[in-house]
Amino acid sequence: MGQIRIIPCLDVKDGRVVKGVKFEGLRDSRDPVEAAVAYCREGADELVFLDIFATVEERKTRLDWVKKVSEVVTIPLAVGGGIGSIEDMKALLDLGVNKVSINTAAVRDPDLIARAAREFGRDRLVVAIDGRKNPPDSSLPRLEVVVRSGSESTGMELVDWAKRVEELGAGEILLTSKDADGTKEGYDLEMTRAVAEAVSLPVTASGGAGRLEHLYEAVVTGKASAVLAASIFHFGEISIMQAKQYLKERGISVKI
């Protein structure tokens, strides 16, 4: 097990950081630039910026929002939402973004993953996968990929998609459980572990962090290489350093 990364996530809508539950019921948190500065100062390892309504609104990533954040961050910045082409990725990377994250576009056009990996290198390409659990009697896969901010079913089996993503050239996977998102009841450990054990890529666990123990479980039980959280950090329930100290005391390697 390598050094575990602690990653705050900025879900941005209308130029503000917001947070919901299961991708719905969004509430305002703070200004993204203010948040980015604070998280860099507090010792976050990376920052994820998601323009969460770009795909739903059928538009590109708001570069002006990203630019303001990219100008103040001192840690690696990954950006997702509304990215549908090599040109979209280049525009973000030219702003100083370290990694681009694609989700719906990758499902619609899997070859985009391969083209992006060839163009920019796999270490600059994150494929985000949003998943949900279906009931046992469903005709759909138990672990299913969903797209368009979780609003659209794909019928795709999640672990199979994760394997394909790796084969196509992704550098890492950002895995979010729609069912757990914002609930603060813990990450979906079954989903996280299933993906982490099926691929050799780093897998970031996302969706459901509510207590320090949840971060530990995501690493130890879920086999995640990084833990992403929003609510607990945005609303001051847990600090980045608290999270790192807690993990360190339990034998997890983190950057202090």
N, C-alpha and C positions, 0 to 999 in steps of 0.2 A: 504494500500500500504506500503510495507516494504522499506528498504533501497535499492536504485537503484544502480546497479553495472555498472561501466564504464570499458569496456574491449577492449583494442587494439588487433588486429589480425595480426599475422605474417603468411602470405601466403609464403611458402618457396619452391623455385625451384632451383635446382643446388646449394644448399647451401646458397642462397641469398634470402632476402625478396623482393617479387615482388608484383605488383598490376596491375590489368587489369580492363576492363569494360565488364560486362556481361560474366565474366570468360574467356575473350579473350584479345589479345593485351597487353600482360604483359610488364611492364617496371620495371627496377631495382630500388630498394629503398635504401637498406642498408644491413649491416651484421646483422644476427639475434641476435648474442650475444650482440652486441653494442645496438641494438634496445631494447632488453630485459632489459639491465641494465638501459637504459634511462627511460623506462616506469615504472620500479619499483621506480626509484628516483622521477619521476613526480607524483606518487600517483595513478597509475592504480590499480583497485581492483583485477583484474585477468588478465591473459594473455592466449591467445589461439594461438597455434602453429599448422598450417596445412601443412602437406607435400602434396601439392595439386596435384602432378602428380603421386603419388604412385599407386593409383588405376588404373589410365589410363595406366601406364607403367607396371601394373600387378606385382608389387613388394611390399615388406614390407616397413614400415616406416623406414627412415634412422635413426637408433638409435644414430649414432655418431653426427648427427646434433642436435638431441634432448638433448643428454647428455651435450653438450656444453652450451645449454641454461638452462637446469635444474640446472646446477652447479652455475649459477649466479643469478637466480631469488629469490626474497624474498616475492613473492606473489603467490597465487595458480596458477598452470600451467595446462592447458588442452591441450591434443595433439590428433590430428586426421589425417587421411590419411594413407591408406594401412593397417588398422587394420582389420583382418578378423577372428581372433580366440581368445580364452581365453589365449592362450600362448602369442600371440602378446600383449595383454593387460598387462599380468603379466610382460613381459619384460620392458614395459614402466613404470609401477608402481614401479618396482624394481629400476628404475633410479631416482625415486623421483618425478615423475609426479603425480599430485593430482587427475586428472580426465582423462579418455579416451573418445574420441568422435568417434562414428561409424555412418556411413551413408549408403553407397552402400551395405556393408556387412549385415547391419540390414534388408534392403529391400530383399536381396537375401535369408537370413536365419533369419527370425524374432525371432526364438527361441534363437538366440545368445544373444538377449537382456535379456531374462529371465535367461539364464545361467550365464551371466556376473553379473546381479543383485544379484543372489544367491552367486556367488563366491566372489565378491568384495564389495557388498553393493550398493544400488541404488544411493547413494550420490557421487559415483565415476564414474558414467556412464552418459554420455551425448549422446543423439541421435541427430545428425545433420540432418535436413531436408532441402533439396534444392527444391524450388518450382517455378513454372512459371504459368502465366495466359494464357489460350487459348481463342481464339475468341469464341463468343457465338454460332456460327454455326458449331463449331468443334465437332467431335464425341468423343473427349477426355474431361475429367472433366475441368471445368473452372479453378480451382486451382489444378494443377497436380504436383505430385512428380517427380523430375528428378534425375538421378544418374550419376556416372562416370564424376564428375566435370561438371554436367549440360548437358553432351553430349548425354544422352540416356533417352528417354521417358519411363515411366513405365505404364502409363494408370491408375495409382492409384490416388484416390481423396485425397487431402492433409490433410484435416481436419479429415477424417476417419483414415488415417494413424497416425496422431498425437494422436488420442484417443487410438488406438491400442498400440502404443509405450508406453503410460502411463500404460495401463493395463498389459503390459509385464514386466514392472519394471524399466523403465528409470527414472533417477533422475531429468533430465531437458532436454529441447529441445533448440537446436540452430537452428533458422529458418532463412534461407537466401533466398531472392528473386533474382533469376537469372536475371530477367528483370531489377531490380533496381541496381544490383551490379555495383559499380564503377561509376555510373552515377552522383552521388552527387545531385540527384533531390529529395531525400527523401526516407525513408523506404516505403515499400508497407504496408500501414496502414490497408488496408482491409484484407490482408492475415495475418498480425500479430495479429490483433484483433480476427479474426475468430478462430485462433489456441488458443490464450490466453484465450478466453471465453469458449472454448470447453474442456480444460484440467485444472487440478489444479496444474500442474507442473510449475516451473519457465520457462518462455519463453524469450530467448534472441533474440532481433531483430537484423538482419544483412542484409546489402546490401542497399546502397543508401545514407548514411549520407554525407551531404555536408555543412550544416549550423547548428548552435547551435539550431535553432528552430526545426530541424528535430529530434534531440535527445529528446526534450520535447514532440513532437508529438508522438513519438514511445511509450513513457510512458503513456501519458494522453489519447491519442486516440487509440493507438495500444495495450494498456494494458500490455506492455512488462515489465518484471522484471529486465532486463538488456539491455544495448545497446552496440553493438559491432561495431567498425569502424576501417578502415584501412587507406585509402587515406588521410583523413583530419589530422590524427595524424602523419603518416609517412612523409608527405611532409610539416609539420610545419604550416598548415593552422589554426589549432585549437589545443590548448594544453589540456592535461588531466585536469589541474586545471581550465582552462577557462570553460570547459564543466561542471565541478562540481559546480563552482560558479554560472554559469548561471542557472543550474537546482535548486540549493539551493535558489536563489533569487526568483524563481517562485514556491516555496513551495514544491519542490521535495526533499525527504530525501536522502542525499548522504553522504558518508564518506569523510570528509575533512582532 
